[in-house]
């Protein structure tokens, strides 16, 4: 038999198999008629079926936790001069406690995220909040710079876990086409915690000293720990494999389908409506951990598997891009502004906090709030175009949103480094809000 004949027979058998599969399966569609990805299970405990009020409540809490993670690290930055004077160390050395907290923030996720993927998000949120609370108290009560460094090691590693874990929680309860808006709000809070921190820390340090910067972080972490105990349900869920029919899997894998096959698949779909959600389900999802026989914790999950994702260019390149941009646009100013502006312009802690936080706060808020809706629109448009061609849109479509930041961040750094009016603006803003 000729190869062409074999190809035709295989295509015919594939089409017949897909049609038979689709005939027995109802593909769940969103309100616009597109397949829901992932496909929800008809269970109240599936986070995709959580009511909108609960999803918003969870999103608000994980966003606040992300905010606290970066706030805890940066809140003392305007007061490094006061800290250096008390411990009789150089001002540059006093910034190392922030550098250490940022550096160790890479350790916590590698340790705790694999555990969260097996035993649930909720216990890790609560445990890392406890670490943040205790380490903030330790930082506030430190009697030597070495003790402060040790406390900051735990402060950075524990707080960062909650910040990273929030993205997984959003993926648990949001469909693919909804994640842009949710991640936009979440990233606003994650990014701006470090930008609002010096403004808060500047006023706190001027009134009560640098130690009260850490006491403020401790009180906020303690309050969120109590709130999350009662209001943050579990979102991890092992979705049965039967909920993914073979026909939809073909779409997700971006297999080649012709128009007839796509129309045949969508013909067997219907608009999905979530099952009613009961208060009892809410309380059952507040248990301390969620154990499933289908989830197993293995040693390679801790370092090998997370770092193994770097073999994918769509992961490695955006990660490198974000690290460079965030480092130069956010972390570097946080570490150098206080020392330089105190020496050159004789700023106090409040003026240093305003100079450090205002521009970053406004810029990051505008960028993140716009990026979520824009990338959602990009994804929906790409999905419609791809379905018309018998394909599905790849998640990497969202990466086209990085081009704006790739241009504006370097331009903003050049303006900041050459603009002599930055200190004058900080002084004017301080006088305006105090008058």
Secondary structure, DSSP 8 states (H G I E B T S, - for coil): --HHHHHHHHHHHHHHHHHHHHHT--EEE-TTS-B-SS---S-TTSGGGS-HHHHHHHHHHHHHHHHHHHHHHHTTGGGHHHHHHHHT--HHHHTHHHHHHHHHHHHHHHHHHHHHHHH-HHHHHHHHHHHHHHHHHHHHT-SSHHHHHHHHHHHHHHHHHHHHHHHHHHHHHS-GGGHHHHHHHHHHHHHHHHHHHHHHHHHHHHHH-THHHHHHHHHHHHHHHHHHHHH---------GGGS-HHHHHHHTT----HHHHHHHHHTEEE-------HHHHHHTTSS----TT----GGGTTHHHHHGGGSHHHHHHHHHHHHHHIIIIIHHHHHHHHHHHHHH---HHHHHHHHHHHHHHHHHHHHHHHHHHHHHHHHHHHHHHHHTT----GGGGGGGGHHHHHHHHHHHHHHHH-TTHHHHHHHHHHHHH-
